[in-house]
Amino acid sequence: MTPAELKHTFDYLTGSTWRPVVFMLIFMFITAIIVQSGIKKGIERYTKILMPVLLVIILVLCVRSLTLDGASAGLEFLFKPDFSAITTNTVMMALGQAFFSLSLGMGVMATYGSYIKKRESLGKTAVFVTITDVFIAILAGIAIFPAVFAFGLQPGQESLEGPGLVFMILPGIFNQMAGGYFFSVLFFFLLVIAALTSSISLMEVVVAYFVEELKIKRVKATWIAAGSMSFLSALSAVDGRIFNFFENTSSNILLPLGGLLIVIFVGWFLGKKVVREELEADGRVAFYFRLFVPAIRFLAPIAIAMVFLNALGIIKF
């Protein structure tokens, strides 16, 4: 397909009122089936399958991307530091990205953290999750940017950001490379896995609240959550204004505000003894608690507040 044909296909799919809703309902149904099965038989079982598959696929795509002529330019763009580009605004953007990437302020970490065994250190687990997240992000960059540069494209173009890159530029690149159909299928299957694992986590937050606080049976709670989410998602799919409202409200207000309230609660109200016991697993794991206290009480709230105010446009950098 030519770039024009790819753009036409993408615009046709996104411009439809019923197709996005149908695919959303299918996706939500799969998510609900997994979540209703519980932690061990559902979420843990399928995550143990999906995450290794995700890693294998992304490694295969990395290898293929690195073997393309001109891939070195993409690696240089990705890894060669340009300190002149580091501004207060880019730091704010990086902090905002961290909220999305690590699911901060959504309740996901708190929900999954409550399922961890008592002998496990939350501090050690948090460090492992963060390192793994950064590692996967680097692999994703290696899989994408060398291929983009190999076919003569440059960053900074509007089409190379967000949906344009994923659904128009990359399919066009796959179409030009040897074995492109196979790698295109792998790439979009990778996206499905990434989206599914994320949707499972987000639905579990709501279901856990229904089960633990409202005492609703898990199966019933799951389908209540799935139905509510499907309704709101359908509204977003048929009206771009509603989608933008949800996106802006969640990104610019709810996530940073939720993160800010959490760090204030942990730093000032939860109590040092409780926090230390959770981080150090009752003394079984060494943790730099003396550094953690000032970070959670002062550094984190200030950084999150800056992200919050910058997103709202109250302060500009």
C-alpha positions as CSV (number, residue, x, y, z in Angstrom):
1,M,0.0,0.0,0.0
2,T,1.2,3.5,-0.8
3,P,1.4,6.2,2.0
4,A,-1.7,7.8,0.6
5,E,-3.6,4.5,0.7
6,L,-2.5,3.9,4.3
7,K,-3.7,7.3,5.4
8,H,-7.0,6.8,3.6
9,T,-7.5,3.4,5.4
10,F,-6.6,4.9,8.8
11,D,-8.9,7.9,8.3
12,Y,-11.7,5.5,7.1
13,L,-11.4,3.4,10.2
14,T,-11.1,6.2,12.7
15,G,-13.8,8.2,10.9
16,S,-16.3,5.3,11.3
17,T,-18.8,5.6,14.2
18,W,-19.5,1.8,14.7
19,R,-16.2,0.0,13.8
20,P,-14.2,1.4,16.7
21,V,-17.1,0.6,19.1
22,V,-17.3,-3.0,17.9
23,F,-13.5,-3.6,18.2
24,M,-13.6,-1.9,21.6
25,L,-16.4,-4.2,22.8
26,I,-14.4,-7.3,21.7
27,F,-11.3,-6.0,23.5
28,M,-13.3,-5.2,26.6
29,F,-14.8,-8.7,26.6
30,I,-11.4,-10.4,26.5
31,T,-10.2,-8.1,29.3
32,A,-13.2,-8.9,31.5
33,I,-12.9,-12.7,30.9
34,I,-9.3,-12.6,32.2
35,V,-10.1,-10.3,35.1
36,Q,-13.2,-12.2,36.3
37,S,-11.0,-15.3,36.7
38,G,-9.2,-13.8,39.6
39,I,-5.6,-13.0,40.5
40,K,-3.9,-16.4,40.2
41,K,-6.2,-18.1,37.6
42,G,-6.7,-15.0,35.5
43,I,-4.3,-12.0,35.7
44,E,-1.2,-13.9,36.9
45,R,-1.8,-16.8,34.6
46,Y,-2.2,-14.8,31.4
47,T,0.4,-12.2,32.3
48,K,3.0,-15.0,32.7
49,I,2.2,-16.0,29.1
50,L,1.7,-12.5,27.5
51,M,4.8,-10.8,28.9
52,P,7.4,-13.3,27.7
53,V,5.6,-13.3,24.3
54,L,5.8,-9.5,24.3
55,L,9.6,-9.6,25.1
56,V,10.3,-12.2,22.4
57,I,8.4,-10.3,19.7
58,I,10.1,-7.0,20.6
59,L,13.5,-8.7,20.4
60,V,12.7,-10.1,17.0
61,L,11.7,-6.7,15.8
62,C,14.9,-5.2,17.2
63,V,17.0,-7.7,15.4
64,R,15.2,-7.0,12.1
65,S,15.4,-3.2,12.6
66,L,19.1,-3.3,13.3
67,T,19.9,-5.3,10.1
68,L,18.4,-2.6,7.8
69,D,20.8,-0.4,5.8
70,G,21.0,3.0,7.5
71,A,19.9,1.7,10.9
72,S,23.0,3.3,12.6
73,A,21.4,6.8,12.1
74,G,18.4,5.7,14.1
75,L,20.7,4.4,16.9
76,E,22.6,7.6,16.9
77,F,19.4,9.6,17.2
78,L,18.3,7.4,20.0
79,F,21.4,7.1,22.1
80,K,23.7,10.1,21.3
81,P,23.0,12.7,24.0
82,D,22.1,16.2,22.9
83,F,22.4,18.3,26.1
84,S,21.2,21.4,24.3
85,A,17.8,19.8,24.0
86,I,17.4,19.3,27.8
87,T,15.2,22.1,29.0
88,T,12.8,22.5,31.9
89,N,10.0,21.7,29.4
90,T,11.5,18.4,28.3
91,V,12.0,17.5,32.0
92,M,8.3,18.1,32.6
93,M,7.5,16.0,29.5
94,A,9.6,13.2,30.9
95,L,8.0,13.3,34.3
96,G,4.6,13.3,32.6
97,Q,5.6,10.3,30.5
98,A,6.7,8.5,33.7
99,F,3.1,8.8,35.0
100,F,1.7,7.0,32.0
101,S,4.5,4.4,31.6
102,L,4.5,3.4,35.3
103,S,0.7,3.8,35.7
104,L,1.2,6.3,38.5
105,G,-1.8,8.0,40.0
106,M,-4.2,5.4,38.6
107,G,-4.3,3.0,41.6
108,V,-2.6,0.2,39.6
109,M,0.5,0.1,41.7
110,A,-1.4,0.3,45.0
111,T,-3.8,-2.5,43.9
112,Y,-1.0,-4.9,42.7
113,G,1.1,-3.9,45.7
114,S,-1.7,-5.2,48.0
115,Y,-1.4,-8.6,46.3
116,I,2.4,-9.0,47.0
117,K,3.3,-11.4,49.8
118,K,4.2,-9.8,53.1
119,R,7.8,-11.0,53.0
120,E,8.4,-9.1,49.7
121,S,9.9,-5.7,49.8
122,L,7.8,-3.0,48.1
123,G,10.9,-0.9,47.6
124,K,12.9,-3.6,45.9
125,T,9.8,-4.5,43.7
126,A,9.3,-0.9,42.7
127,V,13.0,-0.6,41.6
128,F,12.7,-3.8,39.6
129,V,9.5,-2.6,37.9
130,T,11.0,0.8,37.0
131,I,14.2,-0.8,35.6
132,T,12.1,-3.3,33.6
133,D,9.9,-0.5,32.2
134,V,12.9,1.5,31.1
135,F,14.5,-1.6,29.5
136,I,11.3,-2.4,27.5
137,A,11.1,1.3,26.4
138,I,14.6,1.2,25.1
139,L,14.0,-2.0,23.2
140,A,10.9,-0.4,21.7
141,G,13.0,2.6,20.5
142,I,15.6,0.2,19.0
143,A,12.8,-1.6,17.2
144,I,11.3,1.6,15.7
145,F,13.8,4.3,15.1
146,P,16.5,2.5,13.1
147,A,13.7,1.3,10.8
148,V,12.3,4.9,10.5
149,F,15.8,6.3,9.6
150,A,16.6,3.4,7.3
151,F,13.8,4.5,5.1
152,G,14.7,8.1,5.0
153,L,12.3,9.6,7.5
154,Q,13.3,12.1,10.1
155,P,11.8,12.8,13.6
156,G,10.0,16.1,14.3
157,Q,7.4,15.6,11.6
158,E,3.8,15.6,12.9
159,S,3.2,12.3,11.1
160,L,6.0,10.7,13.1
161,E,4.2,11.2,16.4
162,G,1.5,9.2,18.1
163,P,-1.1,7.4,15.9
164,G,0.5,8.7,12.7
165,L,3.7,6.8,13.4
166,V,2.1,3.6,14.5
167,F,-0.7,3.3,12.0
168,M,0.6,5.0,8.9
169,I,4.4,5.4,8.9
170,L,5.4,2.0,10.3
171,P,3.0,0.0,8.1
172,G,4.5,1.9,5.1
173,I,8.0,0.9,6.3
174,F,7.0,-2.7,6.8
175,N,5.5,-2.7,3.3
176,Q,8.9,-1.8,1.8
177,M,11.2,-4.2,3.7
178,A,11.8,-7.9,3.0
179,G,9.4,-10.0,5.0
180,G,7.5,-6.9,5.9
181,Y,4.1,-8.6,6.2
182,F,5.4,-11.0,8.8
183,F,7.0,-8.2,10.8
184,S,4.0,-6.0,10.5
185,V,1.8,-8.8,12.0
186,L,4.3,-9.2,14.8
187,F,4.4,-5.5,15.5
188,F,0.6,-5.1,15.7
189,F,0.3,-8.3,17.8
190,L,2.8,-6.7,20.1
191,L,0.6,-3.6,20.4
192,V,-2.4,-5.8,21.2
193,I,-0.5,-7.6,24.0
194,A,0.7,-4.3,25.4
195,A,-2.8,-2.8,25.3
196,L,-4.3,-5.9,26.8
197,T,-1.9,-6.1,29.8
198,S,-2.6,-2.4,30.4
199,S,-6.4,-2.8,30.2
200,I,-6.3,-5.8,32.6
201,S,-4.4,-3.7,35.2
202,L,-6.8,-0.7,34.9
203,M,-9.9,-2.8,35.1
204,E,-8.5,-4.7,38.1
205,V,-8.3,-1.4,40.1
206,V,-12.0,-0.9,39.7
207,V,-12.9,-4.5,40.3
208,A,-10.7,-4.7,43.4
209,Y,-12.5,-1.7,44.9
210,F,-16.0,-3.2,44.2
211,V,-14.9,-6.5,45.8
212,E,-13.1,-5.2,48.8
213,E,-15.1,-2.1,49.7
214,L,-18.6,-2.8,48.3
215,K,-18.4,-6.6,48.9
216,I,-19.6,-7.4,45.4
217,K,-18.7,-10.8,44.0
218,R,-15.8,-10.7,41.6
219,V,-17.7,-11.9,38.5
220,K,-20.5,-9.4,39.0
221,A,-18.0,-6.6,39.8
222,T,-16.0,-7.4,36.7
223,W,-19.0,-7.1,34.4
224,I,-20.3,-3.9,36.1
225,A,-16.8,-2.4,35.6
226,A,-16.6,-3.7,32.0
227,G,-20.1,-2.3,31.2
228,S,-19.4,1.1,32.6
229,M,-16.0,1.3,30.8
230,S,-17.6,0.2,27.6
231,F,-20.3,2.9,27.8
232,L,-17.7,5.6,28.4
233,S,-15.4,4.2,25.7
234,A,-18.3,4.1,23.2
235,L,-19.0,7.8,23.9
236,S,-15.4,8.6,23.2
237,A,-15.4,6.5,20.0
238,V,-18.3,8.3,18.4
239,D,-17.5,11.9,19.5
240,G,-14.0,13.3,19.3
241,R,-14.9,16.1,21.7
242,I,-15.7,13.6,24.5
243,F,-12.5,11.7,23.8
244,N,-10.5,14.9,24.1
245,F,-12.3,15.8,27.3
246,F,-11.5,12.4,28.9
247,E,-8.0,12.5,27.6
248,N,-7.2,16.0,28.9
249,T,-9.0,15.5,32.2
250,S,-7.2,12.2,33.0
251,S,-3.8,13.3,31.7
252,N,-3.6,16.8,33.0
253,I,-5.7,16.7,36.2
254,L,-6.6,13.2,37.5
255,L,-3.2,11.5,37.2
256,P,-0.9,14.1,38.6
257,L,-3.5,15.1,41.3
258,G,-3.8,11.4,42.3
259,G,0.0,11.0,42.4
260,L,0.4,14.1,44.5
261,L,-2.2,13.0,47.0
262,I,-0.6,9.6,47.3
263,V,2.9,10.9,48.0
264,I,1.6,13.4,50.5
265,F,-0.3,10.6,52.3
266,V,2.6,8.2,52.3
267,G,5.1,10.9,53.3
268,W,3.2,12.7,56.0
269,F,0.3,10.6,57.2
270,L,1.0,6.9,56.9
271,G,3.8,6.8,59.5
272,K,7.5,6.1,59.1
273,K,7.3,2.8,60.9
274,V,4.7,1.3,58.5
275,V,6.5,2.7,55.5
276,R,9.8,1.3,56.6
277,E,8.3,-2.2,57.3
278,E,6.8,-2.3,53.8
279,L,9.9,-1.1,52.1
280,E,12.3,-3.3,54.0
281,A,10.0,-6.4,54.4
282,D,10.3,-6.2,58.2
283,G,14.1,-5.8,58.1
284,R,14.8,-8.6,55.6
285,V,15.7,-6.3,52.8
286,A,18.1,-3.4,53.0
287,F,16.7,-0.1,51.7
288,Y,18.0,3.4,51.7
289,F,15.2,4.7,54.0
290,R,17.0,7.8,55.0
291,L,17.1,9.0,51.4
292,F,13.5,7.8,50.8
293,V,11.9,10.0,53.5
294,P,13.1,13.4,52.2
295,A,12.4,12.3,48.7
296,I,8.8,11.3,49.3
297,R,8.1,14.2,51.6
298,F,9.6,17.0,49.6
299,L,11.2,16.1,46.3
300,A,8.3,14.0,44.9
301,P,5.5,16.4,45.8
302,I,7.4,19.4,44.3
303,A,8.1,17.5,41.1
304,I,4.5,16.3,40.8
305,A,3.1,19.7,41.6
306,M,5.3,21.2,38.8
307,V,3.9,18.6,36.3
308,F,0.4,19.3,37.5
309,L,0.6,23.1,37.2
310,N,2.5,22.9,33.9
311,A,-0.2,20.6,32.4
312,L,-2.9,23.0,33.5
313,G,-1.0,25.9,31.9
314,I,-0.8,27.7,35.3
315,I,3.0,27.8,35.0
316,K,5.1,27.6,31.8
317,F,8.7,26.5,31.3
